[in-house]
Amino acid sequence: MEHARRSMNSSKRAGSLPRQASTLGMVCCLTCLSALWTLSSASAQDEPAEPTVPDDVAENHFLDGLHWQVMASGFYLFNSNLVAGPYNNLDYPYTGYMGFGLNFAGGDLNYTGEKFGITIGLRFGSGAAQLSALDPIRQAFVSWMPHRKLTLDFGWFDTIYGAEVVDEWQNPTFTRGALYFLQQPFNHLGVRISATFTDWLALKLLVVNEEVGVGTIGGSSIDKNATPAFGMRLDFSPIDAVKIELGYLTGASGLNGNRAWGQFFDLILSARIRRFTLILNANTTLDPPVGSDRRSHGGALSGDMQLHEHWRIGARVEYLYGTVSLSEAKDPDLATFAAVVRYIPVQYLVISLEPRFELSPQELFFTRSSTTDPSTGDRVANGKTYFGLVLGVSAYIGN
């Protein structure tokens, strides 16, 4: 935020009279000055005095840099397989179990000064443990701005990858996709550098704790690996309505004494035309050839349209595939589809009705006929399809 600055300018004028001026001229000048002084004094007495601004208010507008938000998000899920608890063995989505739930409640606080800032975000609820390895802390970092176009963040912050975010009212659909949960990181612990070159070109760099590999890149984790991961994202807007985001992350995979590094690629293409937004998001994760040479790929196409001041619709279709070789089906072949109708009766309140369908050649979903593994006590998934209907309510307010 720019701070208000006040300045006062004054000018002085001086003149001299010729030494040859007559006494009568000097008397006339003095008389005129005396008359002007008397008039100005009388006028000043008639006008109300200008209020005095305290120095601490004039010089330190602290509240100008303070931003906050509080929110709550609840849901009801009807699972057509009629099973209690999670409907799959993949530990997603936030709205992944039958019945009522409060996936998130919390708030965010940010202060941005001229050269530094601090951000703290908290999330409680049934989805908090999935969202953050430091739950209930969603974000906590300090910022240093050595230049108006350069920012350095230190701490625990949201990821720079992927098209979907944690606050669902900012996404085309209420529920997040499998691509978001299984093939994209949620957050990072380390350093983030953001540089803005022009209105259409920006760059982000990461040095973070991260293990990069198939089956490990998705979700929230704090890797204790001694070798940091390095990432970047380049934002490019060739025209106002189109944005291209290219992301890359590389880090030790845990194989071959941390000398084998995995690779993660992220592509986002977005276009906004009047009331319609279209987003394409694609990911690829590659394990190093040492050991497994596994790979996973995924893509999602989503859109959102505002029909009326109080109504919006959105949809998402996605497909994930790769080398299906991990235990607990953490690297599945999977297709999902979701569509939503949103009603906004008042500002900051969003009511969503969303059907969701999922299909896989693998047995990923629990059904009423699912059995229990006697050695672990865990249920065994035996379904290849899933259909659910979600009623979601989100409320948020802030500045």
KOLPAFI-454876 format. One line per field, with one value per residue (C-alpha): residue in one letter; x, z, y. Coordinates in nm, 2 decimals. Layout:
REM KOLPAFI-454876
rest <- (a,...)
x <- (X,...)
z <- (Z,...)
y <- (Y,...)
REM end
This chain:
REM KOLPAFI-454876
rest <- (m,e,h,a,r,r,s,m,n,s,s,k,r,a,g,s,l,p,r,q,a,s,t,l,g,m,v,c,c,l,t,c,l,s,a,l,w,t,l,s,s,a,s,a,q,d,e,p,a,e,p,t,v,p,d,d,v,a,e,n,h,f,l,d,g,l,h,w,q,v,m,a,s,g,f,y,l,f,n,s,n,l,v,a,g,p,y,n,n,l,d,y,p,y,t,g,y,m,g,f,g,l,n,f,a,g,g,d,l,n,y,t,g,e,k,f,g,i,t,i,g,l,r,f,g,s,g,a,a,q,l,s,a,l,d,p,i,r,q,a,f,v,s,w,m,p,h,r,k,l,t,l,d,f,g,w,f,d,t,i,y,g,a,e,v,v,d,e,w,q,n,p,t,f,t,r,g,a,l,y,f,l,q,q,p,f,n,h,l,g,v,r,i,s,a,t,f,t,d,w,l,a,l,k,l,l,v,v,n,e,e,v,g,v,g,t,i,g,g,s,s,i,d,k,n,a,t,p,a,f,g,m,r,l,d,f,s,p,i,d,a,v,k,i,e,l,g,y,l,t,g,a,s,g,l,n,g,n,r,a,w,g,q,f,f,d,l,i,l,s,a,r,i,r,r,f,t,l,i,l,n,a,n,t,t,l,d,p,p,v,g,s,d,r,r,s,h,g,g,a,l,s,g,d,m,q,l,h,e,h,w,r,i,g,a,r,v,e,y,l,y,g,t,v,s,l,s,e,a,k,d,p,d,l,a,t,f,a,a,v,v,r,y,i,p,v,q,y,l,v,i,s,l,e,p,r,f,e,l,s,p,q,e,l,f,f,t,r,s,s,t,t,d,p,s,t,g,d,r,v,a,n,g,k,t,y,f,g,l,v,l,g,v,s,a,y,i,g,n)
x <- (0.00,0.12,0.14,-0.02,0.23,0.16,0.38,0.36,0.53,0.60,0.75,0.90,0.91,1.13,1.16,1.34,1.25,1.48,1.67,1.54,1.17,0.99,0.86,0.51,0.55,0.68,0.38,0.14,0.30,0.30,-0.07,-0.16,0.02,-0.14,-0.49,-0.42,-0.30,-0.61,-0.84,-0.66,-0.67,-1.04,-1.10,-0.89,-1.10,-1.42,-1.30,-1.30,-0.96,-0.83,-0.82,-0.48,-0.38,-0.18,0.17,0.12,-0.17,-0.01,0.32,0.22,-0.09,-0.05,-0.40,-0.36,-0.14,-0.36,-0.58,-0.79,-1.04,-1.26,-1.44,-1.64,-1.73,-1.96,-2.12,-2.35,-2.25,-2.48,-2.28,-2.47,-2.26,-2.43,-2.12,-2.01,-1.68,-1.45,-1.58,-1.23,-0.89,-0.70,-0.76,-0.94,-1.13,-1.20,-1.57,-1.50,-1.73,-2.10,-2.32,-2.26,-1.91,-1.73,-1.43,-1.28,-1.32,-1.06,-0.91,-0.61,-0.42,-0.17,0.03,0.22,0.45,0.68,0.96,0.83,0.52,0.39,0.11,-0.06,-0.35,-0.53,-0.77,-0.96,-1.21,-1.21,-1.00,-0.73,-0.50,-0.52,-0.45,-0.14,0.12,0.14,-0.24,-0.41,-0.15,-0.23,0.04,0.29,0.57,0.75,0.82,1.09,1.04,1.38,1.22,0.86,0.89,1.07,0.95,1.11,0.90,1.04,0.84,0.54,0.33,0.08,0.21,0.27,0.15,-0.19,-0.51,-0.72,-0.68,-0.80,-1.08,-1.34,-1.54,-1.24,-1.25,-1.49,-1.63,-1.70,-1.50,-1.14,-1.02,-0.80,-0.53,-0.52,-0.50,-0.28,-0.04,0.02,0.18,-0.04,0.23,0.61,0.85,1.14,1.20,0.99,1.11,0.86,0.97,0.74,0.92,0.62,0.24,0.26,0.57,0.64,0.87,0.86,1.15,1.15,1.41,1.21,1.21,1.05,1.08,0.99,0.87,0.57,0.33,0.51,0.45,0.08,-0.08,0.10,0.43,0.75,1.04,1.34,1.57,1.91,1.89,1.65,1.43,1.43,1.13,1.01,0.70,0.69,0.37,0.31,0.01,0.04,-0.30,-0.52,-0.77,-0.51,-0.26,0.01,0.18,0.48,0.60,0.89,1.01,1.31,1.44,1.58,1.36,1.52,1.69,2.06,2.17,1.98,2.17,1.86,1.63,1.27,1.10,0.76,0.61,0.30,0.11,-0.19,-0.36,-0.65,-0.87,-1.14,-1.40,-1.66,-1.85,-1.68,-1.35,-1.18,-0.88,-0.66,-0.42,-0.17,0.09,0.37,0.59,0.89,1.10,1.47,1.56,1.75,1.53,1.18,1.15,0.79,0.59,0.24,0.04,-0.28,-0.49,-0.80,-1.03,-1.26,-1.48,-1.70,-1.97,-2.17,-2.53,-2.67,-2.57,-2.68,-2.62,-2.31,-2.24,-1.91,-1.77,-1.45,-1.34,-1.01,-0.80,-0.50,-0.28,0.07,0.27,0.02,0.28,0.24,0.07,-0.27,-0.34,-0.17,-0.09,-0.42,-0.57,-0.88,-1.14,-1.36,-1.64,-1.81,-2.06,-2.20,-2.48,-2.40,-2.65,-2.52,-2.81,-2.60,-2.24,-1.99,-2.24,-2.22,-2.45,-2.34,-2.51,-2.26,-2.29,-1.95,-1.88,-1.56,-1.45,-1.13,-1.02,-0.88,-1.09,-1.06,-1.40,-1.57,-1.91,-2.15,-2.00,-1.64,-1.47,-1.21,-0.85,-0.80,-0.43,-0.48,-0.84,-0.88,-1.16,-1.08,-1.21,-1.39,-1.58,-1.47,-1.73,-1.86,-2.14,-2.20,-2.41,-2.26,-2.45,-2.20,-2.23,-1.94,-1.93,-1.64,-1.58,-1.28,-1.12)
z <- (0.00,-0.08,0.22,0.21,0.22,0.31,0.23,0.30,0.07,0.15,-0.05,0.05,-0.15,-0.08,-0.24,-0.19,-0.24,-0.42,-0.19,-0.38,-0.29,-0.13,0.23,0.09,-0.11,0.20,0.40,0.13,0.12,0.49,0.50,0.23,0.41,0.74,0.58,0.41,0.74,0.92,0.66,0.65,1.03,1.04,0.77,0.96,1.27,1.08,0.93,1.14,1.24,1.04,1.26,1.36,1.24,1.50,1.40,1.45,1.21,0.95,0.95,1.02,0.84,0.98,0.90,0.53,0.49,0.69,0.51,0.67,0.58,0.78,0.62,0.68,0.44,0.50,0.29,0.27,0.05,-0.08,-0.19,-0.43,-0.31,0.04,0.24,0.56,0.57,0.27,-0.07,-0.20,-0.07,-0.22,0.07,-0.13,-0.17,0.13,0.09,0.06,0.32,0.34,0.54,0.68,0.72,0.79,0.57,0.66,0.90,0.96,0.85,0.70,0.82,0.61,0.68,0.39,0.48,0.25,0.27,0.46,0.53,0.73,0.64,0.87,0.77,0.98,0.87,1.10,1.01,0.86,0.57,0.76,0.80,0.43,0.34,0.55,0.72,0.98,1.04,1.15,0.99,0.63,0.57,0.79,0.62,0.63,0.33,0.23,-0.06,-0.15,-0.47,-0.57,-0.83,-0.62,-0.31,-0.11,0.11,0.39,0.56,0.49,0.19,-0.07,-0.38,-0.70,-0.91,-1.03,-1.13,-0.83,-0.49,-0.13,-0.12,-0.33,-0.43,-0.64,-0.84,-1.12,-0.91,-0.54,-0.51,-0.63,-0.88,-0.85,-1.04,-0.75,-0.48,-0.64,-0.87,-0.73,-0.41,-0.18,0.00,0.05,0.33,0.22,0.01,-0.26,-0.49,-0.70,-0.97,-1.19,-1.50,-1.69,-1.69,-1.90,-1.77,-1.42,-1.26,-0.94,-0.80,-0.52,-0.29,-0.07,0.12,-0.12,-0.24,-0.61,-0.75,-0.87,-0.57,-0.35,-0.52,-0.44,-0.13,0.17,0.31,0.47,0.34,0.57,0.28,0.32,-0.05,-0.13,-0.43,-0.69,-0.88,-1.10,-1.26,-1.56,-1.61,-1.96,-2.09,-2.46,-2.46,-2.17,-2.19,-2.21,-1.95,-1.98,-1.67,-1.71,-1.39,-1.31,-1.00,-0.95,-0.64,-0.49,-0.52,-0.23,-0.47,-0.53,-0.23,-0.34,-0.67,-0.87,-0.91,-1.01,-1.24,-1.22,-1.50,-1.47,-1.75,-1.71,-2.00,-1.90,-2.10,-1.99,-2.23,-2.07,-1.82,-1.93,-1.80,-1.95,-1.78,-1.90,-1.65,-1.73,-1.52,-1.57,-1.30,-1.39,-1.17,-1.25,-1.46,-1.16,-0.98,-1.13,-1.42,-1.32,-1.47,-1.42,-1.63,-1.59,-1.74,-1.64,-1.84,-1.64,-1.71,-1.52,-1.64,-1.46,-1.58,-1.35,-1.06,-0.83,-1.05,-1.18,-1.34,-1.37,-1.48,-1.48,-1.66,-1.60,-1.67,-1.49,-1.61,-1.58,-1.45,-1.21,-0.98,-0.63,-0.33,-0.22,-0.58,-0.52,-0.89,-1.06,-1.40,-1.33,-1.50,-1.31,-1.41,-1.19,-1.27,-1.04,-1.01,-0.77,-0.61,-0.45,-0.26,-0.09,-0.13,0.03,0.06,-0.20,-0.21,-0.45,-0.58,-0.75,-0.90,-0.93,-1.13,-1.12,-1.33,-1.31,-1.45,-1.10,-0.80,-0.61,-0.45,-0.15,-0.19,0.05,-0.05,0.04,0.27,0.54,0.52,0.83,0.85,0.87,0.96,0.66,0.41,0.06,-0.23,-0.49,-0.70,-1.03,-1.04,-0.81,-0.81,-0.55,-0.50,-0.29,-0.14,-0.03,0.16,0.18,0.35,0.37,0.45,0.46,0.31)
y <- (0.00,0.35,0.57,0.91,1.19,1.55,1.84,2.20,2.45,2.81,3.09,3.42,3.73,4.02,4.35,4.67,5.03,5.26,5.48,5.78,5.69,5.97,5.96,5.98,5.65,5.47,5.59,5.47,5.12,5.08,5.19,4.93,4.65,4.74,4.73,4.39,4.25,4.37,4.22,3.88,3.86,3.93,3.66,3.41,3.47,3.40,3.07,2.76,2.63,2.33,2.02,1.91,1.56,1.37,1.29,0.91,0.91,1.13,0.95,0.59,0.47,0.11,0.00,0.08,-0.23,-0.46,-0.72,-0.99,-1.26,-1.50,-1.80,-2.12,-2.39,-2.69,-2.96,-3.26,-3.55,-3.82,-4.12,-4.35,-4.65,-4.59,-4.65,-4.46,-4.28,-4.21,-4.33,-4.42,-4.53,-4.23,-3.99,-3.72,-3.50,-3.27,-3.36,-3.73,-3.89,-3.95,-3.71,-3.36,-3.21,-2.89,-2.90,-2.56,-2.28,-2.02,-1.69,-1.51,-1.20,-1.01,-0.69,-0.53,-0.24,-0.05,-0.30,-0.60,-0.80,-1.09,-1.35,-1.59,-1.82,-2.08,-2.36,-2.59,-2.86,-3.21,-3.11,-2.93,-3.23,-3.30,-2.93,-2.88,-3.09,-2.81,-2.79,-2.58,-2.35,-2.30,-2.03,-1.85,-1.65,-1.32,-1.11,-0.87,-0.63,-0.48,-0.34,-0.27,-0.54,-0.80,-0.99,-1.26,-1.49,-1.70,-1.98,-2.20,-2.08,-2.20,-2.37,-2.19,-2.48,-2.59,-2.41,-2.49,-2.33,-2.40,-2.14,-2.32,-2.01,-1.91,-2.24,-2.33,-2.61,-2.67,-2.99,-3.01,-3.26,-3.57,-3.38,-3.13,-3.40,-3.67,-3.49,-3.14,-3.01,-2.80,-2.60,-2.56,-2.48,-2.26,-1.95,-1.81,-1.52,-1.33,-1.09,-0.88,-0.75,-0.60,-0.61,-0.93,-1.11,-1.24,-1.51,-1.71,-1.91,-2.17,-2.32,-2.56,-2.89,-3.13,-3.49,-3.50,-3.82,-4.02,-4.08,-3.83,-3.49,-3.47,-3.32,-3.17,-3.28,-3.15,-3.35,-3.39,-3.45,-3.29,-3.18,-2.89,-2.89,-2.61,-2.48,-2.19,-2.06,-1.82,-1.62,-1.48,-1.28,-1.22,-1.05,-0.92,-1.21,-1.49,-1.61,-1.89,-2.03,-2.27,-2.44,-2.68,-2.84,-3.08,-3.24,-3.56,-3.86,-4.05,-4.30,-4.36,-4.15,-3.84,-3.84,-3.93,-3.64,-3.64,-3.39,-3.22,-3.01,-2.79,-2.60,-2.37,-2.20,-1.97,-1.74,-1.50,-1.37,-1.15,-1.37,-1.69,-1.84,-2.15,-2.32,-2.60,-2.76,-3.04,-3.21,-3.46,-3.62,-3.83,-4.05,-4.08,-4.38,-4.52,-4.78,-4.75,-4.51,-4.44,-4.16,-4.00,-3.76,-3.58,-3.31,-3.11,-2.88,-2.65,-2.36,-2.11,-1.87,-1.60,-1.62,-1.35,-1.14,-1.43,-1.74,-1.91,-2.25,-2.44,-2.78,-2.98,-3.29,-3.46,-3.77,-3.91,-4.20,-4.34,-4.64,-4.80,-4.96,-4.80,-4.96,-4.83,-4.71,-4.38,-4.36,-4.45,-4.44,-4.22,-4.00,-3.76,-3.52,-3.25,-2.98,-2.72,-2.47,-2.18,-1.94,-1.62,-1.48,-1.20,-1.09,-1.33,-1.63,-1.91,-2.21,-2.49,-2.80,-3.04,-3.39,-3.57,-3.89,-4.10,-4.40,-4.61,-4.95,-5.01,-5.10,-4.77,-4.71,-4.87,-5.03,-5.20,-5.53,-5.42,-5.66,-5.60,-5.71,-5.93,-5.85,-5.47,-5.42,-5.19,-5.20,-5.33,-5.12,-5.32,-5.06,-4.90,-4.63,-4.36,-4.11,-3.85,-3.53,-3.25,-2.96,-2.70,-2.37,-2.12,-1.78,-1.54,-1.18,-0.95,-0.65)
REM end
